[in-house]
Amino acid sequence: MDAPHIDTIAKRFAGRRLTRRQALVQSGIGLAAGTLAAVGMPALGDARRASASSAAEDFAGLVDIGGRSLFLERRGHGSPTVVFESGFRDTAASWSTDLLAKPGATPEVPRTMVLPGVAAFTSVVAYDRPGTFPSRSDPVPMPRSATDAVNDLHRLLVAAEVPGPYVLVGHSLGGLFVRLYASTYPDEVAGMVLVDAWSEGLREALTPKVWRTYVDFGLAIPEELQDYPDLESVDFEAVANAMTQAESDHRLREIPLYVITAGLPFDFSEADVGFSRDAWQDAWSTSQDQLATLLPDARHVIAQHSGHNIHQDQPELVIGAIRQVVEAVRDPDTWTATPAATPT
């Protein structure tokens, strides 16, 4: 997609909140942020004009990964490098932009969002997957597989010369992508934070009929985005299969793992999506508990005041969890000791 067209679509939705149903269709039930906002995001044209930068400098622009380019934002200094993976159809801006702020309003004390908060104590990178809205990366044919996402991220980190080791932070569907990355490239990953992460365990926790309805619903294209070609779509059945196979072949090695689960339930009705909210919530809670048992020393906290988008609702909690994992990578003894109290 050319820059003028994507900028036109971005302006159409900038700062605008969706209706409940629009948000549900966009997020595929808990797979991405419930708002579409271009606020605080560099325009694609600006990204294309960004110059190359050394690994030691802040950078925001396009990186060639071999025939096409991905948008990368890099800030901060120090090791390990924290790598952010966004939720379904969500851009890197969700980690750095306050999407809950009222458009045009200037709060007396702006909130510290996750990416800049973490960049204060170590190196961070975030990027736009192709097809996220509005993605600043080159488009690709859809649907894509989880392996495609992992391969893109690996090529990006190599091309941009982002030094390891990495602490991977994944929200929603991005949580499964970072788990698959850790299984594929275990020697590169030193820690992980899962932020209300999507899990293949949902398939087993839901009835076959509800799972099939969910898979079909998640591939729906919102009416408001029909003009946006190459919108991200995935086959959730195939995604679940890929993670199940990876777990069988290469179990997650012993690293600091922090699981953060939303404390507030999903907000939708059966009329919206074709299946029960209670059934979905029970399955989601079960899958979160399963994630917390992936490693024996994993830490698990419930974000009591957050819905699915914990990094927007309670960014300070996510920053705190990432800090604990980063400190554990730097000094493993801090992880085996009693964890410090974390606000929930």
PyMOL commands that set and color helices and strands:
alter all, ss='L'
color gray80, all
select helices_A, chain A and resi 3-13+20-27+44-49+92-95+114-119+146-159+173-184+186-188+201-205+208-218+223-225+236-249+270-273+277-291+310-313+315-330+333-336
alter helices_A, ss='H'
color red, helices_A
select strands_A, chain A and resi 16-17+35-36+59-64+69-75+81-85+124-127+166-171+189-195+257-262+299-303
alter strands_A, ss='S'
color yellow, strands_A
deselect
rebuild
show_as cartoon
